[in-house]
Amino acid sequence: MNTIHGEPDARLIAALAHAESSVRLRAALSAGTLGDPRVAEALVARCALEPDFFVRDMLTWALCRLPAEVTVPRLLAELGAATAQARSQALHTLSKIGDRAAWPAVSGLLHDSDDEVALSAWRAAAALVPPGSEGSLAADLAAALGRGDQPVQLGLSRALAALGEAATPVLAAAANHRDPRVRAHADATERLRRDPGSGFEPSLELARRVYVTGSGT
């Protein structure tokens, strides 16, 4: 590598965009191992378009290895990107970095129209919520109960469960919602909160049957 005041290693930057995912993976690993802040911009940019899950995960790891004062402003800027993957991956990385300065921007994406972005925002919000704000976050998250397919609903339930007792009042209120999907989701979430080892999908299906037909059979 060049000295810290020079340009980032051009070979490393090029490798991050290589056609072979294995090369990109090694490049991301090298970037994190070296911990050179000069590659932060290239890493963030690659997150927005990287198609391989394992490479994206390594890109996040590499960014977490860099100083937060370098990475967080760049990631916050990505939250306004037009590309859903850019927003989603930035949220994911911010949750891993754990800098609560990102909280206001993260909370603004809780109701993003893209399910993957919303999922990442829910996880990030549960990780970054300031002490004392868990109740208001739970109320905000509860507005999305019943949204999406099973993986989306599970992601929301896990975020609510992570808030502990703060989620209890909003889940109790949602259990009386006029929409049976919302009621079923709230019930399954409360079961998950009480027993993290319980199966979410069976609980959700049972709750749906109860609320739709009036019977668990």
C-alpha positions as CSV (number, residue, x, y, z in Angstrom):
1,M,0.0,0.0,0.0
2,N,1.0,3.6,-0.4
3,T,1.5,5.9,2.6
4,I,-1.6,7.0,4.4
5,H,-1.5,10.4,2.7
6,G,-1.3,9.0,-0.8
7,E,-3.8,7.4,-3.1
8,P,-5.5,4.1,-2.2
9,D,-4.0,0.9,-3.8
10,A,-5.4,0.9,-7.4
11,R,-5.0,-2.8,-7.6
12,L,-7.2,-3.3,-4.6
13,I,-9.9,-0.9,-5.9
14,A,-9.9,-2.7,-9.2
15,A,-10.2,-6.1,-7.5
16,L,-13.3,-5.0,-5.7
17,A,-15.0,-4.8,-9.1
18,H,-13.5,-7.9,-10.6
19,A,-15.8,-10.2,-12.6
20,E,-15.0,-13.2,-10.3
21,S,-16.8,-13.1,-6.9
22,S,-13.9,-15.0,-5.3
23,V,-11.5,-12.2,-6.3
24,R,-13.9,-9.5,-4.9
25,L,-14.2,-11.5,-1.7
26,R,-10.4,-11.6,-1.2
27,A,-10.2,-7.9,-2.0
28,A,-12.8,-7.0,0.6
29,L,-10.9,-9.2,3.1
30,S,-7.7,-7.5,2.3
31,A,-9.3,-4.1,2.7
32,G,-10.5,-5.0,6.1
33,T,-7.2,-6.6,7.1
34,L,-5.2,-3.5,6.0
35,G,-7.7,-1.1,7.6
36,D,-6.8,1.7,5.3
37,P,-9.4,4.6,5.5
38,R,-8.6,5.6,2.0
39,V,-10.6,2.6,0.6
40,A,-13.8,3.6,2.5
41,E,-15.3,5.3,-0.5
42,A,-14.7,2.4,-2.8
43,L,-16.1,-0.1,-0.2
44,V,-19.3,1.9,0.3
45,A,-19.7,2.3,-3.5
46,R,-19.3,-1.4,-4.0
47,C,-21.9,-2.2,-1.4
48,A,-24.5,-0.5,-3.5
49,L,-24.1,-2.9,-6.4
50,E,-22.4,-6.1,-5.2
51,P,-24.6,-9.1,-6.2
52,D,-23.0,-11.7,-4.0
53,F,-24.2,-12.0,-0.4
54,F,-20.9,-13.3,1.0
55,V,-19.0,-10.4,-0.7
56,R,-21.5,-7.9,0.7
57,D,-21.0,-9.4,4.1
58,M,-17.2,-9.0,3.8
59,L,-17.6,-5.5,2.6
60,T,-19.5,-4.7,5.7
61,W,-16.8,-6.4,7.9
62,A,-14.1,-4.3,6.1
63,L,-16.1,-1.1,6.7
64,C,-16.5,-2.0,10.4
65,R,-12.7,-2.2,10.6
66,L,-12.3,1.4,9.6
67,P,-12.7,4.5,11.9
68,A,-16.4,5.4,12.4
69,E,-15.6,9.0,11.7
70,V,-14.6,8.0,8.2
71,T,-17.3,5.4,7.4
72,V,-20.5,6.7,9.1
73,P,-20.8,10.0,7.1
74,R,-20.4,8.1,3.9
75,L,-23.0,5.5,4.9
76,L,-25.4,8.1,6.1
77,A,-25.2,9.7,2.6
78,E,-26.1,6.3,1.1
79,L,-29.4,6.3,3.0
80,G,-30.7,8.8,0.5
81,A,-29.6,6.8,-2.5
82,A,-32.2,5.9,-5.2
83,T,-30.9,2.3,-5.3
84,A,-32.6,0.1,-2.7
85,Q,-29.5,-2.1,-2.2
86,A,-27.5,1.0,-1.4
87,R,-29.9,2.0,1.3
88,S,-30.3,-1.5,2.7
89,Q,-26.6,-2.3,2.9
90,A,-25.8,1.0,4.4
91,L,-28.4,0.4,7.1
92,H,-27.0,-3.1,7.7
93,T,-23.4,-1.7,8.1
94,L,-24.5,1.1,10.4
95,S,-26.2,-1.4,12.7
96,K,-22.9,-3.4,12.8
97,I,-20.8,-0.3,13.5
98,G,-23.2,0.7,16.3
99,D,-22.7,4.4,16.3
100,R,-25.9,6.0,17.7
101,A,-25.2,9.2,15.8
102,A,-26.9,7.4,12.9
103,W,-30.2,6.9,14.8
104,P,-32.1,9.9,13.4
105,A,-31.3,9.0,9.8
106,V,-32.0,5.3,10.4
107,S,-35.4,5.9,12.0
108,G,-36.4,7.9,8.9
109,L,-36.4,4.7,6.8
110,L,-38.6,2.5,9.0
111,H,-41.4,2.7,6.5
112,D,-39.4,2.5,3.3
113,S,-41.5,1.2,0.4
114,D,-38.9,-1.5,-0.4
115,D,-39.2,-4.5,1.9
116,E,-35.5,-5.2,2.1
117,V,-34.7,-1.6,3.0
118,A,-37.4,-1.6,5.7
119,L,-36.1,-4.9,7.1
120,S,-32.6,-3.5,7.4
121,A,-34.0,-0.3,9.0
122,W,-35.9,-2.3,11.6
123,R,-32.8,-4.3,12.5
124,A,-30.7,-1.2,12.6
125,A,-33.2,0.7,14.7
126,A,-33.5,-2.0,17.3
127,A,-29.7,-2.0,17.6
128,L,-29.2,1.8,17.7
129,V,-32.3,3.1,19.6
130,P,-31.3,5.5,22.3
131,P,-32.0,4.4,25.9
132,G,-35.5,5.5,26.8
133,S,-36.8,5.6,23.3
134,E,-37.7,1.9,23.0
135,G,-41.4,2.5,23.6
136,S,-41.7,5.1,20.8
137,L,-39.8,2.9,18.5
138,A,-42.0,-0.1,19.3
139,A,-45.1,2.0,18.4
140,D,-43.5,3.1,15.1
141,L,-42.6,-0.5,14.2
142,A,-46.0,-1.8,15.2
143,A,-47.5,0.3,12.4
144,A,-45.9,-2.2,10.0
145,L,-47.5,-5.3,11.6
146,G,-49.1,-7.5,8.9
147,R,-46.8,-6.1,6.2
148,G,-45.2,-8.4,3.6
149,D,-44.5,-12.1,3.4
150,Q,-43.3,-14.5,6.2
151,P,-39.6,-13.5,6.1
152,V,-40.5,-9.8,6.3
153,Q,-42.9,-10.4,9.1
154,L,-40.3,-12.4,11.0
155,G,-37.8,-9.6,10.6
156,L,-40.3,-7.1,12.1
157,S,-41.1,-9.5,14.9
158,R,-37.5,-10.0,15.8
159,A,-37.0,-6.2,15.9
160,L,-40.0,-5.8,18.2
161,A,-38.9,-8.7,20.4
162,A,-35.5,-7.1,20.8
163,L,-37.2,-4.1,22.5
164,G,-38.3,-6.4,25.3
165,E,-41.1,-5.1,27.6
166,A,-41.3,-1.9,25.7
167,A,-43.1,-3.7,22.9
168,T,-45.8,-5.3,25.2
169,P,-48.3,-2.4,25.1
170,V,-48.2,-1.9,21.3
171,L,-48.5,-5.6,20.7
172,A,-51.5,-5.8,23.1
173,A,-53.2,-3.0,21.3
174,A,-52.4,-4.6,17.9
175,A,-54.0,-7.8,19.1
176,N,-57.3,-6.0,18.9
177,H,-56.8,-4.5,15.4
178,R,-59.6,-4.8,12.9
179,D,-57.2,-6.5,10.4
180,P,-56.8,-10.2,11.1
181,R,-53.3,-10.2,9.5
182,V,-52.2,-7.5,12.0
183,R,-53.8,-9.4,14.9
184,A,-52.1,-12.7,13.9
185,H,-48.7,-11.0,13.4
186,A,-49.0,-9.3,16.8
187,D,-49.9,-12.5,18.5
188,A,-47.0,-14.4,16.9
189,T,-44.6,-11.6,17.8
190,E,-45.6,-11.6,21.4
191,R,-45.0,-15.4,21.5
192,L,-41.6,-14.9,20.0
193,R,-40.8,-12.1,22.5
194,R,-41.7,-14.4,25.4
195,D,-40.0,-17.4,24.0
196,P,-37.2,-16.6,21.5
197,G,-36.8,-20.4,20.8
198,S,-40.4,-20.8,19.7
199,G,-41.1,-21.4,16.0
200,F,-42.4,-18.2,14.4
201,E,-44.1,-19.7,11.4
202,P,-46.2,-22.2,13.3
203,S,-47.2,-19.5,15.7
204,L,-48.2,-17.2,12.9
205,E,-50.2,-19.8,11.1
206,L,-52.0,-20.8,14.3
207,A,-52.8,-17.2,15.1
208,R,-54.1,-16.6,11.6
209,R,-56.4,-19.6,11.9
210,V,-57.7,-18.5,15.2
211,Y,-58.4,-14.9,14.1
212,V,-59.8,-15.8,10.7
213,T,-61.9,-18.9,11.6
214,G,-62.3,-18.6,15.3
215,S,-60.7,-22.0,15.8
216,G,-57.1,-23.2,16.0
217,T,-58.0,-26.5,14.3
